[in-house]
Amino acid sequence: MSRMKDEENLTKLGSNGTKYPQDYAPEMLETFVNKHQENDYWVKFNCPEFTTLCPITGQPDFATLYISYVPDVKMVESKSLKLYLFSFRNHGDFHEDVVNIIMKDLIKLLDPRYIEVWGKFLPRGGISIDPYANYGRPGTKYEKLAEMRFSRHDIECLDKVDNR
């Protein structure tokens, strides 16, 4: 697929009168072709202004989301990802659900070699919740990577807390 063809498919990119979704909107996500499919490399999004609503109280929850993936054929366009994440602003889900929904939507969209989503939610009521989910393509080295990173996740979290 040519570069021009890719750009024609990206309807969210640019200043074409952006419309912000008012509720959960996975249809906002758009992709483009990875031009370096022969390489293993990481793409990492840091989303420090993520908001969603508590499904019980309706109060806002704030988080930094970390989305990291090793692309295969498709990559997510960043403005479409921003609009998709914005769609959670008026949507009620528990922190653990949000992280898993985002990961599953991106797996469905991209079929990545590997992906992880980590939500670092600000405390409410004196407690913070930091759900982490990952996926490695079954039957590949990425499945083993997912197992290894998942098993080490708690250790890495403790190291970060100890080094503050």
DOFIBA-480812 format. One record per atom (N, C-alpha, C): residue number from 1; atom name; x, y, z. Coordinates in nm, 2 decimals. Layout:
<sites>
n | atom | X | Y | Z
NUM | CA | X | Y | Z $
...
</sites>
This chain:
<sites>
n | atom | X | Y | Z
1 | N | 0.09 | -0.12 | 0.00 $
1 | CA | 0.00 | 0.00 | 0.00 $
1 | C | 0.09 | 0.12 | 0.00 $
2 | N | 0.06 | 0.22 | -0.08 $
2 | CA | 0.14 | 0.34 | -0.09 $
2 | C | 0.12 | 0.43 | 0.02 $
3 | N | 0.21 | 0.52 | 0.05 $
3 | CA | 0.19 | 0.62 | 0.15 $
3 | C | 0.07 | 0.70 | 0.13 $
4 | N | 0.04 | 0.75 | 0.01 $
4 | CA | -0.08 | 0.83 | -0.02 $
4 | C | -0.21 | 0.75 | 0.01 $
5 | N | -0.21 | 0.62 | -0.02 $
5 | CA | -0.33 | 0.54 | 0.01 $
5 | C | -0.35 | 0.53 | 0.16 $
6 | N | -0.24 | 0.51 | 0.23 $
6 | CA | -0.25 | 0.51 | 0.38 $
6 | C | -0.32 | 0.64 | 0.43 $
7 | N | -0.27 | 0.75 | 0.38 $
7 | CA | -0.32 | 0.88 | 0.43 $
7 | C | -0.46 | 0.90 | 0.40 $
8 | N | -0.51 | 0.85 | 0.29 $
8 | CA | -0.65 | 0.86 | 0.25 $
8 | C | -0.74 | 0.79 | 0.35 $
9 | N | -0.69 | 0.69 | 0.41 $
9 | CA | -0.77 | 0.61 | 0.51 $
9 | C | -0.77 | 0.67 | 0.65 $
10 | N | -0.69 | 0.77 | 0.67 $
10 | CA | -0.68 | 0.83 | 0.81 $
10 | C | -0.77 | 0.95 | 0.81 $
11 | N | -0.90 | 0.93 | 0.86 $
11 | CA | -1.00 | 1.04 | 0.86 $
11 | C | -0.99 | 1.12 | 0.98 $
12 | N | -0.92 | 1.08 | 1.09 $
12 | CA | -0.92 | 1.15 | 1.21 $
12 | C | -0.80 | 1.25 | 1.21 $
13 | N | -0.70 | 1.22 | 1.14 $
13 | CA | -0.57 | 1.30 | 1.14 $
13 | C | -0.60 | 1.43 | 1.07 $
14 | N | -0.54 | 1.54 | 1.12 $
14 | CA | -0.55 | 1.67 | 1.06 $
14 | C | -0.66 | 1.75 | 1.13 $
15 | N | -0.68 | 1.87 | 1.08 $
15 | CA | -0.77 | 1.96 | 1.14 $
15 | C | -0.90 | 1.97 | 1.06 $
16 | N | -0.97 | 1.86 | 1.05 $
16 | CA | -1.09 | 1.85 | 0.96 $
16 | C | -1.22 | 1.85 | 1.05 $
17 | N | -1.22 | 1.94 | 1.15 $
17 | CA | -1.34 | 1.95 | 1.24 $
17 | C | -1.35 | 1.83 | 1.33 $
18 | N | -1.26 | 1.81 | 1.41 $
18 | CA | -1.26 | 1.69 | 1.50 $
18 | C | -1.39 | 1.68 | 1.58 $
19 | N | -1.45 | 1.57 | 1.58 $
19 | CA | -1.57 | 1.54 | 1.66 $
19 | C | -1.53 | 1.45 | 1.78 $
20 | N | -1.55 | 1.49 | 1.90 $
20 | CA | -1.51 | 1.41 | 2.01 $
20 | C | -1.63 | 1.33 | 2.05 $
21 | N | -1.61 | 1.20 | 2.07 $
21 | CA | -1.71 | 1.10 | 2.11 $
21 | C | -1.76 | 1.13 | 2.25 $
22 | N | -1.89 | 1.11 | 2.27 $
22 | CA | -1.95 | 1.13 | 2.41 $
22 | C | -1.96 | 1.00 | 2.49 $
23 | N | -1.93 | 0.89 | 2.43 $
23 | CA | -1.93 | 0.76 | 2.51 $
23 | C | -1.83 | 0.67 | 2.44 $
24 | N | -1.81 | 0.56 | 2.50 $
24 | CA | -1.71 | 0.45 | 2.45 $
24 | C | -1.73 | 0.43 | 2.30 $
25 | N | -1.62 | 0.45 | 2.22 $
25 | CA | -1.63 | 0.45 | 2.08 $
25 | C | -1.51 | 0.39 | 2.01 $
26 | N | -1.50 | 0.25 | 2.01 $
26 | CA | -1.39 | 0.18 | 1.95 $
26 | C | -1.38 | 0.21 | 1.80 $
27 | N | -1.49 | 0.25 | 1.74 $
27 | CA | -1.49 | 0.29 | 1.59 $
27 | C | -1.40 | 0.41 | 1.56 $
28 | N | -1.36 | 0.48 | 1.66 $
28 | CA | -1.27 | 0.59 | 1.64 $
28 | C | -1.13 | 0.55 | 1.60 $
29 | N | -1.09 | 0.42 | 1.63 $
29 | CA | -0.96 | 0.38 | 1.61 $
29 | C | -0.93 | 0.35 | 1.46 $
30 | N | -0.81 | 0.40 | 1.41 $
30 | CA | -0.77 | 0.38 | 1.27 $
30 | C | -0.63 | 0.33 | 1.27 $
31 | N | -0.60 | 0.26 | 1.16 $
31 | CA | -0.47 | 0.20 | 1.14 $
31 | C | -0.40 | 0.25 | 1.02 $
32 | N | -0.27 | 0.23 | 1.01 $
32 | CA | -0.19 | 0.24 | 0.89 $
32 | C | -0.09 | 0.13 | 0.88 $
33 | N | -0.03 | 0.11 | 0.77 $
33 | CA | 0.06 | -0.01 | 0.75 $
33 | C | 0.19 | 0.02 | 0.81 $
34 | N | 0.25 | -0.08 | 0.88 $
34 | CA | 0.38 | -0.07 | 0.94 $
34 | C | 0.48 | -0.09 | 0.82 $
35 | N | 0.57 | 0.01 | 0.80 $
35 | CA | 0.66 | 0.00 | 0.69 $
35 | C | 0.79 | -0.08 | 0.73 $
36 | N | 0.80 | -0.13 | 0.86 $
36 | CA | 0.92 | -0.20 | 0.90 $
36 | C | 0.88 | -0.33 | 0.97 $
37 | N | 0.80 | -0.40 | 0.89 $
37 | CA | 0.74 | -0.53 | 0.94 $
37 | C | 0.85 | -0.63 | 0.97 $
38 | N | 0.97 | -0.62 | 0.91 $
38 | CA | 1.08 | -0.71 | 0.92 $
38 | C | 1.15 | -0.69 | 1.06 $
39 | N | 1.12 | -0.58 | 1.12 $
39 | CA | 1.19 | -0.54 | 1.25 $
39 | C | 1.10 | -0.57 | 1.37 $
40 | N | 1.16 | -0.61 | 1.48 $
40 | CA | 1.09 | -0.61 | 1.61 $
40 | C | 1.12 | -0.48 | 1.67 $
41 | N | 1.02 | -0.40 | 1.71 $
41 | CA | 1.05 | -0.27 | 1.78 $
41 | C | 0.92 | -0.24 | 1.86 $
42 | N | 0.94 | -0.15 | 1.96 $
42 | CA | 0.84 | -0.11 | 2.05 $
42 | C | 0.78 | 0.02 | 2.01 $
43 | N | 0.65 | 0.03 | 2.02 $
43 | CA | 0.58 | 0.16 | 2.01 $
43 | C | 0.51 | 0.18 | 2.15 $
44 | N | 0.54 | 0.29 | 2.21 $
44 | CA | 0.49 | 0.32 | 2.34 $
44 | C | 0.41 | 0.45 | 2.35 $
45 | N | 0.29 | 0.44 | 2.40 $
45 | CA | 0.21 | 0.56 | 2.42 $
45 | C | 0.20 | 0.59 | 2.57 $
46 | N | 0.22 | 0.71 | 2.61 $
46 | CA | 0.21 | 0.75 | 2.75 $
46 | C | 0.09 | 0.85 | 2.75 $
47 | N | -0.01 | 0.81 | 2.82 $
47 | CA | -0.14 | 0.89 | 2.82 $
47 | C | -0.17 | 0.95 | 2.96 $
48 | N | -0.10 | 1.06 | 3.00 $
48 | CA | -0.11 | 1.11 | 3.14 $
48 | C | -0.24 | 1.18 | 3.18 $
49 | N | -0.33 | 1.19 | 3.08 $
49 | CA | -0.46 | 1.27 | 3.11 $
49 | C | -0.58 | 1.18 | 3.09 $
50 | N | -0.57 | 1.05 | 3.11 $
50 | CA | -0.68 | 0.96 | 3.09 $
50 | C | -0.79 | 0.98 | 3.20 $
51 | N | -0.91 | 0.98 | 3.16 $
51 | CA | -1.02 | 0.99 | 3.26 $
51 | C | -1.13 | 0.89 | 3.22 $
52 | N | -1.20 | 0.84 | 3.32 $
52 | CA | -1.32 | 0.76 | 3.30 $
52 | C | -1.40 | 0.78 | 3.43 $
53 | N | -1.52 | 0.72 | 3.43 $
53 | CA | -1.61 | 0.74 | 3.54 $
53 | C | -1.63 | 0.61 | 3.62 $
54 | N | -1.64 | 0.62 | 3.75 $
54 | CA | -1.68 | 0.51 | 3.83 $
54 | C | -1.82 | 0.46 | 3.79 $
55 | N | -1.84 | 0.34 | 3.76 $
55 | CA | -1.97 | 0.29 | 3.72 $
55 | C | -2.08 | 0.29 | 3.83 $
56 | N | -2.03 | 0.31 | 3.95 $
56 | CA | -2.13 | 0.31 | 4.07 $
56 | C | -2.16 | 0.45 | 4.11 $
57 | N | -2.06 | 0.53 | 4.13 $
57 | CA | -2.08 | 0.67 | 4.19 $
57 | C | -2.09 | 0.77 | 4.08 $
58 | N | -2.03 | 0.74 | 3.96 $
58 | CA | -2.03 | 0.84 | 3.85 $
58 | C | -1.92 | 0.95 | 3.87 $
59 | N | -1.84 | 0.93 | 3.98 $
59 | CA | -1.73 | 1.02 | 4.00 $
59 | C | -1.61 | 0.99 | 3.90 $
60 | N | -1.54 | 1.10 | 3.87 $
60 | CA | -1.43 | 1.08 | 3.77 $
60 | C | -1.31 | 1.01 | 3.83 $
61 | N | -1.24 | 0.92 | 3.75 $
61 | CA | -1.12 | 0.86 | 3.79 $
61 | C | -1.01 | 0.90 | 3.69 $
62 | N | -0.90 | 0.93 | 3.74 $
62 | CA | -0.79 | 0.98 | 3.66 $
62 | C | -0.67 | 0.89 | 3.66 $
63 | N | -0.60 | 0.87 | 3.54 $
63 | CA | -0.49 | 0.78 | 3.54 $
63 | C | -0.39 | 0.82 | 3.43 $
64 | N | -0.28 | 0.77 | 3.44 $
64 | CA | -0.18 | 0.76 | 3.33 $
64 | C | -0.19 | 0.62 | 3.28 $
65 | N | -0.21 | 0.61 | 3.15 $
65 | CA | -0.21 | 0.48 | 3.08 $
65 | C | -0.08 | 0.47 | 3.00 $
66 | N | -0.03 | 0.35 | 3.01 $
66 | CA | 0.09 | 0.32 | 2.93 $
66 | C | 0.05 | 0.20 | 2.84 $
67 | N | 0.06 | 0.23 | 2.71 $
67 | CA | 0.02 | 0.13 | 2.61 $
67 | C | 0.15 | 0.10 | 2.53 $
68 | N | 0.20 | -0.02 | 2.53 $
68 | CA | 0.32 | -0.05 | 2.46 $
68 | C | 0.29 | -0.18 | 2.37 $
69 | N | 0.34 | -0.17 | 2.25 $
69 | CA | 0.32 | -0.29 | 2.16 $
69 | C | 0.43 | -0.31 | 2.06 $
70 | N | 0.44 | -0.43 | 2.02 $
70 | CA | 0.53 | -0.46 | 1.91 $
70 | C | 0.44 | -0.49 | 1.79 $
71 | N | 0.45 | -0.40 | 1.69 $
71 | CA | 0.35 | -0.41 | 1.57 $
71 | C | 0.39 | -0.52 | 1.48 $
72 | N | 0.29 | -0.56 | 1.40 $
72 | CA | 0.31 | -0.66 | 1.29 $
72 | C | 0.28 | -0.58 | 1.17 $
73 | N | 0.17 | -0.60 | 1.11 $
73 | CA | 0.13 | -0.54 | 0.98 $
73 | C | 0.07 | -0.40 | 1.00 $
74 | N | -0.02 | -0.39 | 1.10 $
74 | CA | -0.09 | -0.26 | 1.13 $
74 | C | -0.04 | -0.19 | 1.25 $
75 | N | -0.05 | -0.06 | 1.24 $
75 | CA | -0.01 | 0.03 | 1.36 $
75 | C | -0.13 | 0.12 | 1.38 $
76 | N | -0.15 | 0.16 | 1.51 $
76 | CA | -0.26 | 0.25 | 1.54 $
76 | C | -0.22 | 0.40 | 1.52 $
77 | N | -0.31 | 0.47 | 1.46 $
77 | CA | -0.28 | 0.62 | 1.43 $
77 | C | -0.30 | 0.69 | 1.57 $
78 | N | -0.21 | 0.78 | 1.60 $
78 | CA | -0.21 | 0.83 | 1.74 $
78 | C | -0.33 | 0.92 | 1.77 $
79 | N | -0.38 | 1.00 | 1.67 $
79 | CA | -0.49 | 1.09 | 1.70 $
79 | C | -0.62 | 1.01 | 1.72 $
80 | N | -0.63 | 0.90 | 1.64 $
80 | CA | -0.75 | 0.82 | 1.66 $
80 | C | -0.75 | 0.75 | 1.79 $
81 | N | -0.63 | 0.71 | 1.84 $
81 | CA | -0.61 | 0.65 | 1.97 $
81 | C | -0.65 | 0.76 | 2.08 $
82 | N | -0.61 | 0.88 | 2.06 $
82 | CA | -0.64 | 0.99 | 2.15 $
82 | C | -0.80 | 1.00 | 2.16 $
83 | N | -0.86 | 1.01 | 2.05 $
83 | CA | -1.01 | 1.02 | 2.05 $
83 | C | -1.08 | 0.90 | 2.11 $
84 | N | -1.02 | 0.78 | 2.08 $
84 | CA | -1.08 | 0.66 | 2.14 $
84 | C | -1.06 | 0.67 | 2.29 $
85 | N | -0.95 | 0.70 | 2.34 $
85 | CA | -0.93 | 0.71 | 2.49 $
85 | C | -1.02 | 0.82 | 2.55 $
86 | N | -1.04 | 0.93 | 2.47 $
86 | CA | -1.13 | 1.04 | 2.52 $
86 | C | -1.27 | 0.98 | 2.54 $
87 | N | -1.31 | 0.88 | 2.46 $
87 | CA | -1.44 | 0.83 | 2.46 $
87 | C | -1.47 | 0.76 | 2.60 $
88 | N | -1.37 | 0.74 | 2.68 $
88 | CA | -1.40 | 0.68 | 2.81 $
88 | C | -1.43 | 0.79 | 2.91 $
89 | N | -1.42 | 0.91 | 2.88 $
89 | CA | -1.44 | 1.02 | 2.97 $
89 | C | -1.58 | 1.02 | 3.03 $
90 | N | -1.68 | 0.99 | 2.96 $
90 | CA | -1.82 | 0.99 | 3.01 $
90 | C | -1.87 | 0.84 | 3.03 $
91 | N | -1.78 | 0.75 | 3.02 $
91 | CA | -1.81 | 0.61 | 3.03 $
91 | C | -1.78 | 0.55 | 3.16 $
92 | N | -1.86 | 0.47 | 3.22 $
92 | CA | -1.84 | 0.41 | 3.35 $
92 | C | -1.79 | 0.26 | 3.34 $
93 | N | -1.67 | 0.24 | 3.39 $
93 | CA | -1.62 | 0.10 | 3.40 $
93 | C | -1.52 | 0.10 | 3.51 $
94 | N | -1.50 | -0.01 | 3.57 $
94 | CA | -1.40 | -0.03 | 3.68 $
94 | C | -1.26 | -0.02 | 3.61 $
95 | N | -1.16 | 0.02 | 3.69 $
95 | CA | -1.02 | 0.03 | 3.64 $
95 | C | -0.98 | -0.09 | 3.57 $
96 | N | -1.00 | -0.21 | 3.63 $
96 | CA | -0.95 | -0.33 | 3.57 $
96 | C | -1.02 | -0.36 | 3.44 $
97 | N | -1.15 | -0.32 | 3.43 $
97 | CA | -1.22 | -0.34 | 3.30 $
97 | C | -1.17 | -0.25 | 3.19 $
98 | N | -1.14 | -0.13 | 3.23 $
98 | CA | -1.09 | -0.03 | 3.13 $
98 | C | -0.96 | -0.08 | 3.06 $
99 | N | -0.87 | -0.12 | 3.15 $
99 | CA | -0.74 | -0.17 | 3.09 $
99 | C | -0.76 | -0.29 | 3.00 $
100 | N | -0.84 | -0.38 | 3.04 $
100 | CA | -0.87 | -0.50 | 2.96 $
100 | C | -0.95 | -0.47 | 2.83 $
101 | N | -1.04 | -0.38 | 2.84 $
101 | CA | -1.12 | -0.34 | 2.72 $
101 | C | -1.03 | -0.28 | 2.62 $
102 | N | -0.94 | -0.18 | 2.66 $
102 | CA | -0.85 | -0.12 | 2.57 $
102 | C | -0.75 | -0.22 | 2.51 $
103 | N | -0.70 | -0.31 | 2.59 $
103 | CA | -0.61 | -0.41 | 2.53 $
103 | C | -0.68 | -0.49 | 2.43 $
104 | N | -0.80 | -0.54 | 2.46 $
104 | CA | -0.87 | -0.63 | 2.37 $
104 | C | -0.91 | -0.55 | 2.24 $
105 | N | -0.95 | -0.43 | 2.25 $
105 | CA | -0.99 | -0.35 | 2.13 $
105 | C | -0.86 | -0.33 | 2.04 $
106 | N | -0.75 | -0.31 | 2.10 $
106 | CA | -0.63 | -0.29 | 2.02 $
106 | C | -0.58 | -0.42 | 1.96 $
107 | N | -0.60 | -0.53 | 2.03 $
107 | CA | -0.57 | -0.67 | 1.97 $
107 | C | -0.65 | -0.69 | 1.85 $
108 | N | -0.78 | -0.67 | 1.87 $
108 | CA | -0.88 | -0.69 | 1.76 $
108 | C | -0.84 | -0.60 | 1.64 $
109 | N | -0.80 | -0.48 | 1.66 $
109 | CA | -0.77 | -0.38 | 1.56 $
109 | C | -0.64 | -0.41 | 1.49 $
110 | N | -0.53 | -0.44 | 1.57 $
110 | CA | -0.40 | -0.45 | 1.52 $
110 | C | -0.34 | -0.59 | 1.49 $
111 | N | -0.39 | -0.68 | 1.57 $
111 | CA | -0.33 | -0.82 | 1.57 $
111 | C | -0.18 | -0.80 | 1.59 $
112 | N | -0.14 | -0.74 | 1.70 $
112 | CA | 0.00 | -0.71 | 1.73 $
112 | C | 0.08 | -0.84 | 1.76 $
113 | N | 0.21 | -0.83 | 1.75 $
113 | CA | 0.29 | -0.94 | 1.80 $
113 | C | 0.28 | -0.95 | 1.95 $
114 | N | 0.28 | -0.83 | 2.01 $
114 | CA | 0.28 | -0.82 | 2.16 $
114 | C | 0.22 | -0.69 | 2.20 $
115 | N | 0.14 | -0.69 | 2.31 $
115 | CA | 0.09 | -0.56 | 2.36 $
115 | C | 0.07 | -0.57 | 2.51 $
116 | N | 0.09 | -0.46 | 2.58 $
116 | CA | 0.06 | -0.45 | 2.72 $
116 | C | 0.00 | -0.31 | 2.75 $
117 | N | -0.10 | -0.31 | 2.84 $
117 | CA | -0.16 | -0.19 | 2.88 $
117 | C | -0.16 | -0.18 | 3.04 $
118 | N | -0.11 | -0.07 | 3.09 $
118 | CA | -0.09 | -0.05 | 3.23 $
118 | C | -0.16 | 0.08 | 3.27 $
119 | N | -0.25 | 0.07 | 3.36 $
119 | CA | -0.32 | 0.19 | 3.41 $
119 | C | -0.27 | 0.22 | 3.55 $
120 | N | -0.22 | 0.34 | 3.57 $
120 | CA | -0.18 | 0.39 | 3.70 $
120 | C | -0.28 | 0.50 | 3.74 $
121 | N | -0.38 | 0.45 | 3.81 $
121 | CA | -0.49 | 0.54 | 3.86 $
121 | C | -0.46 | 0.61 | 3.98 $
122 | N | -0.50 | 0.74 | 3.99 $
122 | CA | -0.48 | 0.82 | 4.11 $
122 | C | -0.57 | 0.76 | 4.22 $
123 | N | -0.52 | 0.78 | 4.35 $
123 | CA | -0.60 | 0.73 | 4.46 $
123 | C | -0.73 | 0.80 | 4.47 $
124 | N | -0.83 | 0.72 | 4.52 $
124 | CA | -0.96 | 0.77 | 4.56 $
124 | C | -0.99 | 0.69 | 4.69 $
125 | N | -1.02 | 0.76 | 4.79 $
125 | CA | -1.05 | 0.70 | 4.92 $
125 | C | -0.92 | 0.64 | 4.98 $
126 | N | -0.81 | 0.69 | 4.95 $
126 | CA | -0.68 | 0.65 | 5.01 $
126 | C | -0.62 | 0.53 | 4.94 $
127 | N | -0.67 | 0.48 | 4.83 $
127 | CA | -0.61 | 0.36 | 4.76 $
127 | C | -0.61 | 0.39 | 4.61 $
128 | N | -0.50 | 0.34 | 4.55 $
128 | CA | -0.48 | 0.35 | 4.41 $
128 | C | -0.49 | 0.21 | 4.35 $
129 | N | -0.53 | 0.20 | 4.23 $
129 | CA | -0.54 | 0.07 | 4.16 $
129 | C | -0.46 | 0.08 | 4.03 $
130 | N | -0.37 | -0.01 | 4.01 $
130 | CA | -0.28 | -0.01 | 3.89 $
130 | C | -0.29 | -0.14 | 3.81 $
131 | N | -0.40 | -0.16 | 3.74 $
131 | CA | -0.42 | -0.28 | 3.67 $
131 | C | -0.32 | -0.29 | 3.55 $
132 | N | -0.28 | -0.41 | 3.52 $
132 | CA | -0.18 | -0.44 | 3.41 $
132 | C | -0.23 | -0.56 | 3.34 $
133 | N | -0.23 | -0.56 | 3.20 $
133 | CA | -0.27 | -0.67 | 3.12 $
133 | C | -0.18 | -0.68 | 3.00 $
134 | N | -0.15 | -0.80 | 2.96 $
134 | CA | -0.06 | -0.81 | 2.84 $
134 | C | -0.10 | -0.93 | 2.76 $
135 | N | -0.05 | -0.94 | 2.64 $
135 | CA | -0.08 | -1.04 | 2.54 $
135 | C | 0.04 | -1.06 | 2.45 $
136 | N | 0.07 | -1.19 | 2.42 $
136 | CA | 0.17 | -1.22 | 2.32 $
136 | C | 0.11 | -1.32 | 2.23 $
137 | N | 0.13 | -1.30 | 2.10 $
137 | CA | 0.07 | -1.39 | 2.00 $
137 | C | 0.10 | -1.53 | 2.03 $
138 | N | 0.00 | -1.62 | 2.04 $
138 | CA | 0.02 | -1.76 | 2.08 $
138 | C | 0.11 | -1.83 | 1.98 $
139 | N | 0.19 | -1.92 | 2.03 $
139 | CA | 0.27 | -2.01 | 1.95 $
139 | C | 0.40 | -1.94 | 1.90 $
140 | N | 0.43 | -1.82 | 1.95 $
140 | CA | 0.54 | -1.74 | 1.91 $
140 | C | 0.63 | -1.70 | 2.03 $
141 | N | 0.74 | -1.64 | 2.00 $
141 | CA | 0.83 | -1.59 | 2.11 $
141 | C | 0.76 | -1.48 | 2.19 $
142 | N | 0.66 | -1.42 | 2.13 $
142 | CA | 0.59 | -1.31 | 2.20 $
142 | C | 0.50 | -1.37 | 2.31 $
143 | N | 0.45 | -1.49 | 2.29 $
143 | CA | 0.38 | -1.55 | 2.40 $
143 | C | 0.47 | -1.57 | 2.52 $
144 | N | 0.59 | -1.62 | 2.49 $
144 | CA | 0.68 | -1.63 | 2.60 $
144 | C | 0.72 | -1.50 | 2.66 $
145 | N | 0.73 | -1.39 | 2.58 $
145 | CA | 0.76 | -1.26 | 2.63 $
145 | C | 0.65 | -1.21 | 2.72 $
146 | N | 0.52 | -1.24 | 2.68 $
146 | CA | 0.41 | -1.20 | 2.77 $
146 | C | 0.41 | -1.27 | 2.90 $
147 | N | 0.45 | -1.40 | 2.90 $
147 | CA | 0.45 | -1.48 | 3.03 $
147 | C | 0.56 | -1.42 | 3.12 $
148 | N | 0.68 | -1.39 | 3.06 $
148 | CA | 0.79 | -1.34 | 3.13 $
148 | C | 0.76 | -1.20 | 3.19 $
149 | N | 0.71 | -1.11 | 3.11 $
149 | CA | 0.68 | -0.98 | 3.15 $
149 | C | 0.57 | -0.98 | 3.26 $
150 | N | 0.47 | -1.06 | 3.24 $
150 | CA | 0.36 | -1.07 | 3.34 $
150 | C | 0.42 | -1.12 | 3.47 $
151 | N | 0.50 | -1.22 | 3.47 $
151 | CA | 0.55 | -1.28 | 3.60 $
151 | C | 0.65 | -1.18 | 3.66 $
152 | N | 0.71 | -1.09 | 3.59 $
152 | CA | 0.81 | -0.99 | 3.65 $
152 | C | 0.74 | -0.86 | 3.68 $
153 | N | 0.62 | -0.84 | 3.64 $
153 | CA | 0.55 | -0.71 | 3.66 $
153 | C | 0.55 | -0.67 | 3.80 $
154 | N | 0.51 | -0.75 | 3.89 $
154 | CA | 0.51 | -0.71 | 4.03 $
154 | C | 0.64 | -0.67 | 4.08 $
155 | N | 0.75 | -0.74 | 4.04 $
155 | CA | 0.88 | -0.71 | 4.08 $
155 | C | 0.92 | -0.57 | 4.03 $
156 | N | 0.89 | -0.55 | 3.90 $
156 | CA | 0.92 | -0.42 | 3.84 $
156 | C | 0.85 | -0.30 | 3.91 $
157 | N | 0.72 | -0.33 | 3.95 $
157 | CA | 0.64 | -0.23 | 4.02 $
157 | C | 0.71 | -0.19 | 4.15 $
158 | N | 0.75 | -0.30 | 4.23 $
158 | CA | 0.81 | -0.27 | 4.36 $
158 | C | 0.94 | -0.20 | 4.34 $
159 | N | 1.02 | -0.23 | 4.24 $
159 | CA | 1.15 | -0.16 | 4.21 $
159 | C | 1.12 | -0.01 | 4.19 $
160 | N | 1.02 | 0.02 | 4.12 $
160 | CA | 0.99 | 0.16 | 4.09 $
160 | C | 0.94 | 0.23 | 4.21 $
161 | N | 0.87 | 0.17 | 4.30 $
161 | CA | 0.82 | 0.23 | 4.42 $
161 | C | 0.94 | 0.25 | 4.51 $
162 | N | 1.03 | 0.15 | 4.52 $
162 | CA | 1.15 | 0.16 | 4.61 $
162 | C | 1.25 | 0.27 | 4.56 $
163 | N | 1.25 | 0.30 | 4.43 $
163 | CA | 1.35 | 0.39 | 4.38 $
163 | C | 1.29 | 0.54 | 4.37 $
164 | N | 1.18 | 0.57 | 4.42 $
164 | CA | 1.12 | 0.70 | 4.41 $
164 | C | 1.20 | 0.80 | 4.49 $
</sites>
